[in-house]
Amino acid sequence: MPEDTKKRPAFSERRLASPSGLPMEAVVTQDSLQGWDSERDLGYPGEFPFTRGVYPTMYRGRLWTTRQYAGFGSAVESNHRYRYLLSQGQKGLSVAFDLPTQIGMDSDHSLALGEVGKVGVAIDSLEDMQTLFDAIPLERVSTSMTINSTAAILLALYVAVAKQQGANLKRLAGTVQNDILKEYIARGTYIYPLRPAMRIVTDIFAWCRQEIPNWNAISISGYHIREAGSTDVQEVAFTLANGIAYVDAAVDAGLAVDDFAPQLSFFFNSHNELLMQIAKFRAARRLWARTMRQRFGARDPRSMMLRFHAQTAGSSLTAQQPENNIVRVALQCLAAVLGGCQSLHANALDEALALPTEQAALLALRTQQIIAHETGVVNTIDPVAGSFAIEKLTNEIEAGAQDYISKIDAMGGMLRAIETGYVQQEIQKAAYEYQRAVDTGEQVVVGVNRFQAEEGRPIPTMQIDPEIERTQVARLNALRARRDTSKAKAALAEVERRARSTENLMPAILSAVEAYATVGEISDALRRAFGEYHESVVI
C-alpha cells in the first residue's frame, strides 16, 4: 500500500480553555509568523524595539530587584518586617499602605474605623514615616510605594525623611505608583475628579525631574486591571493607553517628552499561563517603544524603554489547599523573569486568607532567590527568543492591544473612554466569561473545581491586633497637640492656594508635611479646591 494511503490512528484532542481569550494552536510553525521579521520585530537586547529586554546584558549584568510588598499595622511593625526581609537578602522595599492612607483620611476619621493598619501600614504624618524607615538608610535602598490618590503627599513624606537622614536627594531611587487612571478603571481608591487628579500626576513628574532625577515618577499599572478580570491583551492595551494619556498630559503641561519619559515605569501582573505571560511582557515592551518613537517623537532610547515591576497574581491564589499557591507563585515568578522584569514581588501562600506571616513572606522571597541562583535561566539573555509559539503570541498580543488603543483614540482618548465606562465594561465582560468557564469546569482551578481535598490542614495566619488602631489614633492626637499649629495651618492654606492656581503643588505639600500637617489634612485642603469624584454606575 502506498505510504500516503496508509491508515493512521485517529487521535482526539482535549478542548483547551485559555483565560487570555487567545486561541492556542496545537503546533506552531514558522509559517504561523506571517510578516514577522527578526531584525525589525526582535532585534537585540538593549536595542529598539526592546523586545528582548531593555538592557544589553540583562540578568548577566544585574539580577532583577527582589522587592517583596509589605506593610501592616503601625509603622513600628512594618519597620520590623522591612528590616527582617532586608537581612534575608531582599534588595528593595515595597510599601503597602492601609485604606485610610490611600484615600486621604487620617486614622481618627469616622470612616477609618476598623480599617487602620489592616491591609497596609497606617501613615498619618511625618512622625509615622520617620518610624517606618527607622535605621534604613534611604540613600542606599530602592523603595517602591504603592500609593495613588495621595501619592504626592507620601512622596513628600519620604523625601522629608531622607532630608532628615542627610541623604543626597539626587541619589534617591525608587518608584511612587502615582497611577490614578487605573483607580477609576479597576481599583477605586480615588479622591478627586479625573482632570485635577491628572494635574497632580504631572506636577509630580515635573518636580521629580528637578529634585529627585533617579526616582521613577509613576508606575503605570496593569496589575490591578488584570486582577479585576481583564484578559492579557486588555491588560497591555489599557495599561499602555493610560501611559499615552499621562504622556499627553505631561506634554500639554509643557514638559518635553525626553525630559520625563525616562522616569516612567510600569507594573504588570504575572498570571498562570506561562507562555502567554512571557509573550505579554515582550509585546508590551515592543508596543511601548514603537508608540514613544512614532507617536511622541521620542529620541532618547531611555524614553522608549518599558521598564517594569511584576507581581504574581493575587487573584490566582486559592484559600482551598493553600500550599498549591507555592507552585503557582513559582511558575508566575519564572514567567516574569523569562519575560525580562526589572523587579519582582512573589505573593505568599497564605494571601488568599490574610496578610502574609513572616514565615510565608520568607518562603516567597526564597522562591525568587532559587530562580535567580539555581535554575540557570539568568545565564542566557531572553532564552525564549525565536520560539515560534512565543513569537506568535507576542505578535497577537501586540496586535490585539493596538486594536484597543486605536478604538480608544477614536473615542477621544483614555480619559473619555473611562468617563463613558467603555474600559470598565470590557473588563467586566472578560471577568464574567472567565468566571463562567470556572463555574462550568471548562477552566480548571486545581483544588477548587477539580482535584478537591476532603479537608485541608489549617495554616497559621496573621492577625492584626485591634489595639494598634487605638494606639495609632492616640499617637496622632498627641502629634496634633504638640506641633506648631499656626505653622501647620499656614502650610495647609498654601497647599489650597496653589491647588487653585497653576503652580506646582509639590513644594507646598513638602512644606506642609515638614510642618507636621497630616495626610488627611493635606488631602482635605485639596478636596476643598478640587472637589471629590463620584463614580457613575456601569451596567
Buried (B, 14 or more C-beta within 10 A) or exposed (E): EEEEEEEEEEEEEEEEBBBBBBEBEEEBEEEBBEEBEEEEBBBBBBBBBBBBBBBEEBBEEEBBBBBBBBBBBBBBBBBEBBBBBBEBEBBBBBBBBBBBBBBBBBBBBEEBEEBBBBBBBBBBBBBBBBBBBBEBEBBEBBBBBBBBBBBBBBBBBBBBBBEBEEBEBEBBBBBBBBBBBBBBBBBEBBBBBBEBBBBBBBBBBBBBBEBBBEBBBBBBBBBBBBBBBBBBBBBBBBBBBBBBBBBBBBBEBEBEBBBBBBBBBBBBBBBBBBBBBBBBBBBBBBBBBBBBBEBBEBEBBBBBBBBBBBBBBBBBBBBBBBEBBBEBBBBBBBBBBBBBBBBBBBBBBBBBBBBBBBEBBBBBBBBBBEBBEEEEBBEEBBEBBEBBBBBBBBBBBBEBBBEBBEBBBEBEBBBBBBBBBBBBEBBBBBBEBBEEBBEEEEBEBBBBBEEEEEEBEEBEBBEBEEEBBEBBBEBBEEBBEEBEEEBBBBBBEBBBEBBEEEEBBBBBBBBBBBBBBBBBBBBBBBBEBBEEBEEEEEE
